[in-house]
Amino acid sequence: MNVYDEAHSLAKAIKESNEFKEFDRIRKEVDNDKECSDMLKELTELQVQLQTAQLAGQQPDKDMFARFQSLSTMVMTKPLAAQYMQAQMAIATMMNDVFGIVGEAIR
């Protein structure tokens, strides 16, 4: 058994999964909706900045945190953006499960 061949098989299975297909479908819709796309990009950027500050042991900027909260609320009122976030979470959950399974193999 070649580990690299198995990794390619896993990648193919992920791309063929319902979770990925749904995420890919919604991602394409988001890409065609500039307002939604821009909003989600800004939310992601703010999230990364806030997490980076926390990991560095810094207190998150209050204005940045307020903007993040406001934008998060706004995103959830937009059906397409909310669907995107849910689809993204489903992919993240699946990948976390896969990483867990692989991690168990090397313990």
WOLINMO-V66165 format. One record per residue. PSI is psi in whole degrees, -180 to 180 (none if undefined). OMEGA is omega in whole degrees, 0 to 359 (999 if undefined). D_CENTER is the distance of its C-alpha to the mean C-alpha in Angstrom with 2 decimals. Layout:
PSI OMEGA D_CENTER
PSI OMEGA D_CENTER
//
This chain:
127 179 31.89
121 183 29.96
-39 181 26.67
-38 176 25.39
-41 178 26.37
-37 178 24.57
-40 177 21.36
-36 177 21.76
-40 177 22.45
-43 178 19.29
-41 178 17.27
-42 179 19.29
-38 178 18.77
-47 180 14.96
-26 180 15.42
-4 182 17.97
153 177 16.12
-38 180 15.86
-46 181 12.19
-43 181 11.56
-42 179 14.35
-44 178 13.14
-45 181 9.69
-41 179 11.87
-47 181 14.43
-38 179 12.46
-40 179 10.88
-39 176 14.58
-43 179 15.73
-42 180 13.52
-27 179 14.87
-2 179 18.28
95 187 17.99
-43 181 18.41
-47 181 18.39
-46 180 15.12
-47 180 13.53
-41 180 15.19
-45 180 14.23
-37 177 10.44
-44 179 11.11
-42 179 13.41
-44 179 11.24
-43 179 8.70
-43 178 12.01
-41 180 13.59
-44 179 11.09
-44 180 11.55
-42 179 15.24
-43 179 15.65
-39 178 14.19
-43 178 16.37
-44 180 19.31
-43 180 18.97
-28 179 18.85
1 179 21.87
19 181 23.63
153 175 23.87
129 180 23.89
143 178 21.17
129 184 22.87
-40 178 23.86
-41 180 23.52
-42 180 20.01
-41 178 19.09
-41 178 20.99
-41 178 19.25
-46 180 15.80
-44 180 17.22
-46 180 18.91
-38 177 16.04
-44 179 13.88
-44 180 16.95
-42 180 17.47
-41 183 14.05
-14 176 14.76
-11 178 18.14
113 185 16.98
-44 181 16.63
-44 179 14.62
-41 178 12.04
-41 177 12.04
-41 179 11.78
-46 181 8.74
-41 179 7.01
-42 179 8.80
-38 178 8.08
-40 179 4.31
-38 178 5.84
-41 177 8.56
-44 181 7.22
-40 179 6.11
-46 179 9.55
-47 182 11.28
-38 177 10.50
-42 177 11.55
-43 180 14.58
-46 179 15.41
-38 178 15.39
-43 179 17.54
-46 180 19.90
-41 179 20.33
-37 178 20.85
-33 183 23.54
-24 184 25.37
13 177 26.09
none 999 27.34
//
